[in-house]
Amino acid sequence: MLVLVVDDDAIVRRIHSMFFKKHGFETMAVENGQEAVNLYRSGTRFHLVLMDMEMPVMDGPKATRELRAMGVNSMIVGITSCDKDEERQAFLEAGLDNCYNKPLTTNVVVSLVQDLANKNQ
């Protein structure tokens, strides 16, 4: 299975990629939402997209809305350091399957791995 990590922070991209590689996933990482949208437009498909909320060029909510409008049905999980409920809610309403604080914990990664396994049975 393939995971796309979308985050403008190189350290967060590396940490999240390592978590999923440890569970046997292939990962790709990009720096902003526009790059994620471009990958899908080029035909690349992912089982899971970890989408940061605040990024330059194209933020997570806008990228998520665009991906959903393109018919993308991959699991898209928001990752944010934002603690404002109304901003998190707006991010969820953009089309996320779920939203977590960053960086992800081992328990959250294990839960996502299980969700993906169940979804792809």
C-alpha positions as CSV (number, residue, x, y, z in Angstrom):
1,M,0.0,0.0,0.0
2,L,1.1,3.5,-0.8
3,V,0.9,6.5,1.6
4,L,1.4,10.1,0.6
5,V,2.7,12.5,3.3
6,V,1.9,16.1,2.5
7,D,3.6,18.6,4.9
8,D,5.8,21.6,4.5
9,D,8.0,20.5,7.4
10,A,10.8,18.2,6.3
11,I,11.2,16.7,9.8
12,V,7.5,15.9,10.0
13,R,7.5,14.3,6.5
14,R,10.5,12.1,7.6
15,I,8.9,11.1,10.9
16,H,5.5,10.2,9.4
17,S,7.1,8.4,6.4
18,M,9.3,6.3,8.8
19,F,6.2,5.3,10.9
20,F,4.4,3.9,7.9
21,K,7.5,2.3,6.4
22,K,8.0,0.5,9.7
23,H,4.5,-1.1,9.0
24,G,5.4,-2.2,5.5
25,F,4.0,0.7,3.5
26,E,5.6,2.5,0.7
27,T,5.6,6.3,1.1
28,M,6.0,9.4,-1.0
29,A,6.3,12.9,0.5
30,V,5.5,16.3,-0.9
31,E,5.7,19.8,0.5
32,N,2.3,21.3,-0.2
33,G,-1.2,20.5,-1.3
34,Q,-0.7,21.6,-4.9
35,E,2.0,18.9,-5.3
36,A,-0.5,16.3,-3.9
37,V,-3.1,17.4,-6.4
38,N,-0.6,17.3,-9.3
39,L,0.4,13.7,-8.3
40,Y,-3.2,12.6,-8.6
41,R,-3.7,14.5,-11.8
42,S,-0.7,12.6,-13.2
43,G,-2.3,9.3,-12.4
44,T,-0.6,8.4,-9.2
45,R,-2.9,6.8,-6.6
46,F,-2.5,6.4,-2.8
47,H,-4.3,4.4,-0.2
48,L,-3.8,7.0,2.4
49,V,-3.0,10.8,2.3
50,L,-1.7,12.5,5.4
51,M,-2.6,16.1,4.8
52,D,-1.1,19.0,6.8
53,M,-3.5,21.8,7.4
54,E,-1.3,24.9,7.0
55,M,1.1,24.9,4.1
56,P,2.3,27.5,1.5
57,V,1.1,27.4,-2.1
58,M,-2.0,25.3,-1.3
59,D,-3.2,24.5,2.2
60,G,-4.7,21.2,3.3
61,P,-8.4,22.2,3.3
62,K,-8.2,23.5,-0.3
63,A,-6.2,20.5,-1.5
64,T,-8.6,18.1,0.2
65,R,-11.6,19.8,-1.4
66,E,-9.9,19.7,-4.8
67,L,-9.0,16.0,-4.5
68,R,-12.6,15.1,-3.5
69,A,-13.9,17.2,-6.4
70,M,-11.7,15.1,-8.7
71,G,-13.4,12.0,-7.3
72,V,-10.5,10.8,-5.1
73,N,-11.8,8.3,-2.6
74,S,-8.5,7.5,-0.9
75,M,-8.5,7.9,2.9
76,I,-7.4,11.5,3.6
77,V,-6.4,12.2,7.2
78,G,-5.7,15.7,8.3
79,I,-2.6,16.4,10.4
80,T,-2.5,19.7,12.3
81,S,-1.0,21.6,15.2
82,C,-4.0,23.9,15.2
83,D,-6.0,23.7,18.4
84,K,-8.9,25.9,17.3
85,D,-12.1,23.8,17.1
86,E,-13.7,25.9,14.3
87,E,-10.6,25.6,12.1
88,R,-10.3,21.8,12.7
89,Q,-14.0,21.5,11.9
90,A,-13.6,23.4,8.6
91,F,-10.7,21.1,7.7
92,L,-12.8,18.0,8.4
93,E,-15.7,19.5,6.4
94,A,-13.3,19.9,3.4
95,G,-13.6,16.1,3.0
96,L,-11.3,14.5,5.5
97,D,-11.9,11.0,6.9
98,N,-10.3,12.1,10.2
99,C,-8.0,14.6,11.8
100,Y,-5.2,14.2,14.3
101,N,-2.7,16.4,16.0
102,K,0.9,16.3,14.8
103,P,3.2,14.6,15.0
104,L,1.4,11.3,14.9
105,T,1.8,8.8,17.7
106,T,2.5,5.1,17.3
107,N,-1.1,4.4,18.5
108,V,-2.6,6.6,15.8
109,V,-0.5,5.0,13.1
110,V,-1.5,1.5,14.2
111,S,-5.1,2.6,14.1
112,L,-4.7,4.0,10.6
113,V,-3.0,0.8,9.4
114,Q,-5.9,-1.2,10.8
115,D,-8.4,1.1,9.2
116,L,-6.6,0.7,5.8
117,A,-6.5,-3.1,6.1
118,N,-10.2,-3.2,6.9
119,K,-11.1,-0.8,4.0
120,N,-9.0,-2.8,1.5
121,Q,-10.3,-6.3,2.3
